[in-house]
Amino acid sequence: MAQYQVDDIDHMEDDFEMGGFHEEMEEEYYNDLGMDDSESDDDEYGHLSTNIRDTSSAQARKGIDIQGIPWERLNITRENYRQTRLEQYKNYENIPQSGEGSEKECQPTAKGGAYYEFQRNTRSVKSTILHFQLRNLVWATSKHDVYLISHFSVIHWSSLTRRKTEVLDVSGHVAPNEKYPGNLFEGFTKTQVSTLAVKDKLLVAGGFQGELICKYIDRPGVSFCSRTTYDDNAITNAIDIYDSPSGAVHFMASNNDGGIRNFDLEYFQRTKHFQFPWPVNHSSLSPDGKQLVIVGDNPDGLLVDSNTGKTIAPLCGHLDFSFASAWHPNGHVFATGNQDKTCRVWDTRNLSKSVSVLKGNLGAVRSIRFTSDGQFMATAEPADFVHVYNAKNGYEKQQEIDFFGEISGVSFSPDTDSLFIGVWDRTYGSLLQYSRCRNYSYLDSLM
């Protein structure tokens, strides 16, 4: 993964934010709608009695832009701005021309799928990114509960109560308050969170200096702090929390030093450490716990034995570095996302080539998620597009979710009912919520 100075984040924001859309224009738009602009940024974590900047599904059906962008007041139409973005957005590549080189293998997919419908855009929940290549910063634990990174805080948002709560503040000093062997009791100061994972009541945050911070959401304080490595190239690129075959809960950290480290969550002890010849940007454990998908700063990924770390098979086909992977719940199929703008779908029963090659619009596929029932797969580009594919129909049809802004992460709820998308933009940063299309849509009137 590319070395990156977090001090440059303001420059990155200037490069990628939606130019030309100003706060004063936006405020005038909402005033014309009769919506009282009473929200204050000072009320950062309090109850939101009104959500004047939000857009509901009912408003979207009336033609209001889901992000609240006042197109009728701008000197460009949405369609023209979309075309400008497609033409001018620069995809980051470690291997030049990888995006163009991958096009010949991509399978055509029909658009027009209607799997998830827009529910709400919450502008008061500001999702942020600290590394332009790492986008696993949004996690849903139920159809109403989602956790995300906002600057130096982990925020919990409840779409049911419309409350946001600060769960973990890493802007100052963080130290563990429980005693475990190997706990780094001196803790950390001003941790720059590069990746996040939340499952059930457990939260694990990874940092730019190899930090690991583990916290149970229903307990005060932090349970465990550790540093995976003191290597100069220490950044924690991905975290995966999972249930082992024995029933114990573990988590796995993928690091830029080429290491994958496994920890049990009963005593927070490292149980395995595998080393690879290039930075590991993402790894995913198969549902049966026997195989690992490893992707990183190498065009070829690896399928390895999770007990020994030995390679089962190389994954050949991508043309650039990969940053995303995910397993289908059937345990045979998995997917990888690459800076060559493709998501490749693989089957462990025949790894000589990928079974599907799916193309993005703007850039790299930086996040992949399957629904727990295996019906759908979502892939997120760096900005503007999330694609939801019908996995049970051979990925031949997709729903293209189209908006504007960098994507900090995507997450299906465990029950598959909700899809959350974090949008990072100085003006239009927000949390998008979509609900799975059901036959009882009349309930929308009660939400």
N, C-alpha and C positions, 0 to 999 in steps of 0.2 A: 504494500500500500504506500502511496506517495507520502513523503514526509510533509508535514503541514504545521505551520505556526498559527496557533489559535489567536494570536494578537492580530492576525490578518483578517479576522472575521468580518470587520466593518467593510473592508475592501471587497470581500466575497459578497456581502449583502448588496453593495452598490452594483456589482456586476450582474446579479441575478434578480434583483427585485423588479417589480413592475413599474417601469419608468413612466412618468407622465400622469400618474393618478395621485391627486393631492388630497390631503385631509380636508382642506376647506371646501373642496368640491363635494366630497363625501358628506360632510356635515350639512351642507345646503340641501343635498338630496334627501337626507333623513328628515330635516326640518320640514321640507315640502310634503313629506308623507305624514306629517303630524306626529312624529315620534319624538318624545322628549329626550333630549341628549343629557341624561342625568348620570350616566356611568362615569366613574372616576378611576383612573389607573391607580390611585392611592388605595382604593379598596381592593387590593390585589387578591386576597384570599377569602373575602367575606361572601355572605349570601347575596345572590343577585336577584333583587326584587323585580327588576325589569331588565330585559335584554335588548336594548334598543338597536344594537348593531347586529343582532342575530337575524337569520332568515329561516323561516319555518317552511315546512312542506306546503302549507296552505298558501303562503305568499309566493312560493316558487310556481305553484300552479296558476297564479294570477299573472305571471310574467316577470316577477321581480328576479333579478339575477341572484343565483344562490350565494354568491359572495358579497352581495350588496354593491357591486360595481355599477355606478350610474352611467351606463353607456349612452343614454340619450343626451347627456350633458357633455360628452366628450367629442373630440373632433375625429374619432375613428370608431368604426363599428366593431362589435365583438368578432365578427367573421374576419375582418381585415386584420385585426390585432392577432388573432389566432394564426393567420397565414404569416404574419411578420415573425411571430415566435418560432414557427416551424422553419422558417428560412434563416433566422439569425441565431438561434440558440446553439451554443457550441458544446458538443458532447466531449467530456474529458476522456482522452485515450492515452494509455501507456504505450500502445503499439499503433503507430499511425495508420489510418485508413481501415482500421478493423471493422468499423461500422459498415462501410461500403462493401468490404470483402465478404461479409456474412449474408448479404441480401440474397444471393443466388440459392441458398439452401432453405430460406424461410418459406413456410407453407402459408397459403392465403387463408385468412379466417374471415368469416362473415360477421359483420357488425350488426347491431340492432338487438342484441340480447337484453332482456329486461329481468335481471335476477335480483338486483338491489335497487330500491327507490330512495331518492333523497328525503331525509327526515329533517335535518337542521344543520345550519352552519353557526357555530358558536364562536363569536369574535372575541369574547372575553378570555378565552383559553388560548394563550399564545404559545405555540409550539416552536421550538428553536433547534438549531443544528450547530454543532461545533466542529464537525469534520465533513467536508463536502462529499466524501465517498461512503460515509457510514450513516445509514438511515434506518436503524432499528431502535427507534426512540418512542414508539407508541405501542402500548399493550392493553388489551381489553381482558378483564377477568370475568365479566358478565355482560349482558346486553345493555346494561346501564352504567357500568363502571369501567373507566379507562384511566390509565396512568401514562404520563408523558413528561418529557424534559422541557422545562421552560427556564432558560438561562441557567442559573446555578441551583435550580430546585427541581425535585420530582413532585409533580402535581397530580392529585386525584380529582377527576371530574365525574360527578354523578349526573347523568342526563335525566334521571328520574326526579331528584330533588333540586336540580339546577344549582348545585353547590360545588365550589372548587376548594380543595384543601391542600395545604402544603404538607407533604409526607416526609420529605427529606431535604434539608437545606445544606448544601456543600460549599456555600460561599465563604464560610469561615472554617473553624476547626471542627472536625468530626473524629470521634474516638469511640471505641466499643465499650459497652457497659456490662458485658458478660464475659466470663472466664472460660476460654477454650485454649488448648495447646496451640501455639503458633500465632495467637492473636496479637496483632500489632497495636499494643495498648497506647502508644503515642499518637496513633491515628494519622490523619491527613489534614492539610490545610488548603483550602480553595481548590478542590478537586475539579478538574475539567472532565466532565462525563462524556465519554465517547460512545458508549453503548449501554443498553438497559434491557433487563428481562424481568417480568413479573408473572408469577403463577400462583394461584390461590392466595395465600397470605405472605408469600415470600417475594422480596424484591432484591435483585442483585444489580449493582451499577458498576461498570468498568470505566477506568480512567486512562488518560493520556500517558501516565507514567507507570502503567501496569497495576494501578490500584484496583482492588476489589472491595466493595462495601456491601455487606449483607444485612438486611433488615427484615424483621417480621412486621408486617403492616399493623397487626393488632397488638404489638408490644411497643412500649416507649423506648426511645434510644436506638442504638445500632448494636447488632449482635456480634459482628465479626468484621475485622479489617485485615487485609493482607495485601502484599505486593507480589505479583506473580514472578516478576523478574526485575533486576536492577540494570538490565541491559539498556543501552542508549536508545534502542529501537523497541521500546517496551509497550507501546499502546495496546490496549485491550480492544480488539475489533468486534467481537461478538460474544454474547452470553446465551447459553441454552439451558433452561431448567427442565428436568424430565424425571419421570418415575422409572427407577431401575427395575429389572425383572423380579428382584426380591421384594419390591414394594417400597424401598427406601427412596427418598428424594435426593437427587444429585444435581449439580450444575457443572457445565463445561465452559471453559474460557478459551477463546481463540486469540492468539497474540501475534504481533508483528515480528517477534523474535523467532517465529517458526514453530512455536510450541502450542500444544493443546493440553490443558490441565483439567483434570476431573476432581471435583470435591464432593464429599458427602455432606449433607446438610443437617445431620444429627449432631456431629461434633466439629463440623467445618474443617475436616482433614482432607488433604490432597491424597487421592487414591491412585491416580495414574498421571503420567506425563509422557506424551509422545512428542517427538521432535521431527520436523520436516524441513526440507532444504530451502524453502521460501516462506515469506510471511503468510500466515493463515488468516484470511479475511473473514471466513465464515465456515462453520461446520454444523452438521445436523445429524442427530442419532436416529436410526430407524426405529419404528414402533416396537419391534421385538428386542431392541437394545443390542443387536449383534453387529450392526454395520454402521460405519460413519462415512458421510460425504464430507470431503475436505476440498475447499476451493481457496485460491489466494493469488499471489503475484506470479502466476504461471498460467498460460493458456489452458493447459491440461489440468483437470481436477483429479481427485483420487477417491476411490471407494476402498475403505480399509476395514480391517477387523477391529472391532471396538475393544476387544480384550488384549490384543497383542500390538495393535498399531501397524501391523503388516499390510501391505497393499494387496487388495483382492484384484483390482483392475484399474487401469487408467481411464479417465474420461476425456476422450479426444474429440475435438470439433470446434470449440470456442477459439476465437482469434485474439483475445485480449485477456486481461485479468478479471477474475470473478469476485463478486462481493455478496452473493446471496445463494441460499440453498434451502430446500424444504422437502420433507417426505409426505407423500400421500398416505393416508391412514391404512391403506391396504398392505403397506410394507414392501411392495414390489416396485412402485413407481416413485421417483423423486425428480426434482427440478433444480436447475442451476441458472443463475442470472449473471450476465457478463457486460463489460463495457463495450462489447461489439454490438450492443443494442438488442441482444437476443436473450430469450429464455429457452433453454433446452430441457426437454422432458425425456427422462431415461427410464428403462425397465431393467431391473437387475437380472432378469432371465435372458437378456441379450444386450450386452453392453458394447457391442462392436460399433454401434452408432446410436445417436439419440433418436427417439421415436417421433419427436415433434420439435420444430424450431420455430419459435414465435417471435415476431419482430415488433420492436417498439417504434415510437414516432420520433421522439426528440433525442433520447440518449440511453445510457446504460440502464439495465434492469438491476436495481439496487435493493429490492426487497421482494420476497415471495412468501405467500401464505396459502395454505389449503384450509378449507372448512373441515371441521371435525368429522362430517359425514362423507367427505370425499367428493361432494357434488361440484364444488367450485374451487378454482385456483385464482388468486389475485397476484398480479405483478405490478410493481410500482416503478416508474421511471424517475429520474432525478427531479423532474418537475412536470406539472400540468396534466399528466395522464396516469390513471390507474386502470388496468385491464382486468376484467373478471371473466375468466374462461369457464365454459361448461366442461368440466373434466370428465364427466360421465359420457359425453358425446364426442370424445376424441379431440377436444380443444379446437373444434371446427367452427365454433361460434363464440363470440365474446360480447360483453357489454363494455363500452369504452366510457369511463367517467372522465369528464373533461372540465378543467378549471384552470386557474392561473396561480402559480407559486411553487416554490421548492417543496418537496415532500420529505417530511422528517420520519415518517413511518406509516405503516398500515397494519391493521389488526382486525381479524374476525373475532367476535365473541365466541366462547366455547360452545354455546348452543346454536351457533351459526346465524342467529337472528340479526346481529348488528355488524356493520363494517365501519370502522373509524379510520379517518385519514388526517394526519397532521400536516398542516400547510404552514410553511415558514415564509413570511414576507413582512417587511417593515410596516406596511400599511394594512394589508389584507391577511395577515397571519391569523390562523383560526384552527378549529377542529371541525371537520366535516363528519356527519353521521348519516349513514344509510341503513335502511331496514330491509330485510329480506322480503321479497314479494311473496305474499300469501294470498289465500282465497278469502281472508277476512279483513280486507283493507278498510272496511267500515269502521274499524277500531281507531283509525287515524283521527277521527273526529273527537275521540276521547282523550288523546294524548296532550 
